[in-house]
Amino acid sequence: MNFPSSELVLNDKGQVYHLGLLPENISEKIIIVGDQDRVTMVSQNFESIEHQSQHREFVCHTGNYKGKRITVLSTGIGTDNIDIVINELDALVNIDLKKRIEKDQLTSLDIIRIGTCGILQPEIPVHSWILSSHAFGLDNIAHFYDIPFENEEKLICQEIVRQIQLPKGISPYLISSDHTIFERLNSDKVFSGITVTSSGFYGPQGRQLRLKNQHENLNDALTKFDYKNYRISNFEMESSALFALGRGLGHRTGTICLGVANRPAQQFSNGYNDNMLKLIEYVLERI
């Protein structure tokens, strides 16, 4: 299959359009972060850096950490940006950009998101590390693609919808993280559970300022959800699209977040840089 210029968009340097990268700029081990400034927090641990670039909100550093070649890339906020990032990372490794054809030999990337999140269980302290077993997507990214969902994922999704009674017009989905990545990041240092991926920060995460929410008890309903020992642990804004596109394209994906707000306890971190640095070191050892 040939990918025309309207579909596979490249700039005048032959780089993928939004990320501004060439295939040689990235590793097969990739850490993604939302915040541009967090890229340096990761790469300052590298023994050497071979590539640095920025295009729009997409900052990229590639270097060496204890013999491992690692790329760290900022995505900005939201599943719409994840759609751009994962498709263009895949194009860098699995499409011949000059010939505009899919490569015969495909590459699977390891992509781990390090983020911040809101906590939905009162017993999980602020500054805890939360590993996503699944993502419950309140966005619509996965619905545009041919993504294979497991029967158990469909059942859990249906049960969440039944228990929390979402407003009409929302069509959520649930998808697990890559099992290999999950096991690599799991330990007695982390909490784990289902992560809700919201399409916004305010109403979609149960916040209400001047505009009234349709579901005023959304957070309480999510906190109380219980089905076959599955619980909902946290809120964030990227993981559902990351897991869905990763599965569809054959990449291994996972998310681990630092909890900066406990919503049931109405607590917010007074400063979390030191805790984030420790989480980054934890991931670098395991990627």
C-alpha positions in Angstrom: 0.0 0.0 0.0 1.2 3.4 -1.0 0.6 6.3 1.5 -0.1 9.6 -0.4 1.2 12.9 0.8 -2.3 13.9 2.0 -2.4 10.9 4.4 1.3 10.5 5.5 2.2 14.1 5.9 5.9 15.0 5.9 7.7 18.3 6.2 10.3 19.6 3.7 13.0 17.8 5.6 11.2 14.5 5.2 10.3 14.4 8.9 6.9 13.3 10.2 4.8 16.4 10.2 3.9 17.1 13.9 6.8 15.5 15.8 9.4 16.8 13.4 11.4 13.6 13.7 13.3 11.1 11.5 13.5 7.4 12.1 17.1 7.6 13.4 16.0 10.1 16.1 14.1 7.6 18.2 14.7 4.4 20.1 12.5 1.4 20.4 12.1 2.2 24.1 10.0 5.4 24.5 8.8 7.3 27.6 6.1 9.8 26.9 5.2 12.6 29.2 2.5 15.3 28.9 4.5 18.2 30.2 7.4 19.6 28.0 9.5 20.4 31.1 9.3 16.8 32.2 11.4 15.7 29.3 14.5 17.2 30.9 13.5 15.7 34.2 13.9 12.3 32.5 16.9 13.0 30.2 19.0 14.5 33.0 19.4 10.9 34.1 21.0 9.9 30.8 24.7 9.4 30.6 24.7 10.9 27.1 22.1 12.6 24.8 22.4 12.0 21.0 19.3 13.9 19.9 17.3 16.9 21.1 14.5 18.7 19.2 11.3 20.6 19.7 8.4 21.1 17.3 5.3 22.7 18.7 4.7 21.0 22.1 6.6 17.9 21.1 10.0 17.9 22.8 12.2 14.9 22.1 15.4 13.7 23.7 17.1 10.4 22.9 20.1 9.2 24.9 21.7 6.4 26.8 20.8 5.2 30.3 22.8 2.3 31.8 23.3 0.8 28.4 19.7 1.3 27.2 18.9 3.6 24.3 15.8 5.5 25.4 13.7 8.3 23.9 11.6 10.6 26.0 8.9 12.6 24.2 6.3 15.2 25.4 2.8 14.8 24.0 0.9 17.7 25.5 -2.5 17.1 27.0 -5.3 14.9 25.8 -6.1 11.9 23.7 -6.2 14.0 20.5 -2.4 14.5 20.9 -1.9 10.9 21.7 -3.6 10.1 18.3 -0.9 12.2 16.6 2.0 10.9 18.6 1.4 7.2 18.4 0.5 7.3 14.7 3.7 9.3 13.9 5.9 7.1 16.1 4.6 4.1 14.3 5.2 5.7 10.9 8.8 6.3 11.9 9.5 2.6 12.5 7.1 0.8 10.3 6.8 2.9 7.1 9.5 3.6 4.6 9.1 7.4 4.6 10.9 7.9 1.2 9.1 5.1 -0.6 5.8 5.7 1.3 5.1 2.0 1.8 4.8 -0.2 4.8 8.0 -2.0 5.7 8.2 -5.8 5.3 9.7 -6.2 8.8 7.6 -4.4 11.5 8.9 -3.1 14.8 7.1 -3.1 18.1 7.9 -0.2 20.4 7.8 -0.2 24.2 5.9 3.0 25.1 5.4 4.0 28.7 3.5 7.1 29.8 4.7 8.8 33.0 2.0 11.2 34.1 0.1 12.9 36.9 -3.4 12.0 37.9 -6.3 12.5 40.3 -6.9 9.7 42.8 -10.5 8.3 43.1 -10.0 6.0 46.1 -9.8 7.7 49.6 -7.2 5.2 51.0 -4.6 6.0 48.2 -2.4 8.8 49.6 -1.4 11.8 47.5 2.0 11.2 45.9 1.3 7.5 45.4 2.4 5.8 42.2 -0.6 4.3 40.3 -0.2 1.7 37.6 -3.0 1.4 35.1 -4.3 -2.1 34.6 -7.0 -0.8 32.2 -8.1 2.5 30.8 -11.8 3.4 30.7 -12.0 5.9 27.8 -14.5 8.7 27.9 -12.9 10.0 24.7 -13.8 8.7 21.2 -10.4 8.0 19.6 -10.7 4.2 19.6 -14.1 4.3 17.8 -12.4 5.6 14.7 -10.1 2.6 14.4 -10.4 -1.2 14.0 -9.3 -2.1 17.5 -9.8 -5.6 18.8 -11.4 -5.7 22.2 -11.4 -8.7 24.5 -14.7 -10.1 25.8 -13.7 -9.4 29.4 -13.0 -5.8 28.5 -16.4 -5.4 27.0 -18.1 -6.9 30.0 -16.2 -4.7 32.5 -17.1 -1.6 30.3 -20.7 -2.6 30.3 -20.7 -3.0 34.0 -19.1 0.4 34.6 -21.7 2.1 32.4 -24.5 0.3 34.2 -23.2 1.2 37.7 -22.3 4.9 37.1 -25.1 5.8 34.7 -23.2 8.1 32.3 -25.0 11.0 30.6 -26.6 10.1 27.2 -24.5 10.4 24.2 -21.2 9.2 25.8 -20.0 5.9 24.3 -17.0 4.7 26.4 -14.7 1.8 25.9 -12.3 -0.1 28.2 -9.0 -1.6 27.2 -6.1 -3.2 29.2 -2.5 -2.1 29.2 0.0 -4.4 27.7 0.5 -7.3 30.1 4.3 -7.4 29.7 4.7 -3.7 30.4 2.3 -4.0 33.4 4.3 -6.8 35.0 7.5 -4.9 34.4 6.3 -1.9 36.2 4.3 -3.6 38.9 5.7 -4.0 42.5 4.8 -3.5 46.1 5.7 0.2 45.6 2.7 0.9 43.4 -1.1 0.8 43.5 -2.9 -0.5 40.5 -6.5 -0.3 39.1 -8.6 0.9 36.3 -7.8 4.4 35.1 -10.5 6.7 33.7 -9.3 8.7 30.7 -11.3 11.9 30.5 -11.9 14.1 27.5 -11.4 17.2 29.7 -10.2 18.5 33.1 -13.3 20.1 34.5 -16.8 18.6 33.8 -15.5 15.3 32.5 -13.6 14.8 35.7 -16.5 15.8 37.9 -15.4 19.4 38.6 -18.0 22.1 38.5 -17.3 25.8 38.4 -19.9 28.1 36.8 -21.3 25.6 34.3 -23.5 22.9 35.8 -22.6 19.2 35.2 -25.1 16.7 33.9 -23.8 14.1 36.3 -23.2 15.8 39.6 -22.2 12.6 41.4 -19.8 11.2 38.7 -16.8 10.9 41.0 -18.7 9.2 43.8 -20.1 6.7 41.3 -16.7 5.9 39.9 -15.2 5.6 43.4 -18.0 3.1 44.4 -17.7 1.0 41.3 -16.9 -2.7 42.2 -17.0 -5.7 39.9 -15.1 -9.0 40.3 -12.4 -7.2 42.3 -12.0 -4.5 39.6 -11.9 -1.0 41.1 -11.4 2.4 39.5 -8.2 4.0 41.0 -7.6 7.3 39.2 -8.4 9.9 36.5 -6.1 11.2 33.7 -6.4 12.3 30.1 -4.3 10.1 27.8 -4.2 6.3 28.5 -7.2 5.0 26.7 -6.0 6.2 23.3 -2.5 5.1 24.1 -3.6 1.5 24.9 -6.0 1.3 22.0 -3.6 2.6 19.3 -0.8 0.6 20.8 -2.7 -2.6 20.6 -4.0 -1.8 17.1 -0.5 -1.0 15.8 1.3 -3.8 17.6 3.1 -1.8 20.2 3.5 -2.5 24.0 2.1 0.4 26.0 1.6 1.2 29.7 0.9 4.1 32.1 2.1 4.9 35.6 1.1 8.1 37.2 1.9 10.1 40.3 -1.2 10.9 42.2 -1.3 14.7 42.8 -4.9 15.1 44.0 -7.1 12.8 46.1 -10.6 13.8 45.0 -12.7 12.0 47.7 -10.4 13.5 50.4 -10.3 16.9 48.6 -6.5 17.0 49.0 -4.0 18.4 46.4 -0.2 18.2 46.5 1.8 21.1 47.8 4.7 20.2 45.5 5.6 16.9 43.8 8.8 17.4 41.9 10.9 15.2 44.2 8.2 12.4 44.0 8.1 12.7 40.2 11.9 12.3 40.0 11.7 9.1 42.1 9.0 7.8 39.8 11.1 8.6 36.7 14.1 6.7 38.1 11.8 3.7 38.9 10.6 3.6 35.3 14.0 4.1 33.8 15.2 1.0 35.7 12.3 -1.1 34.3 11.8 0.1 30.7 
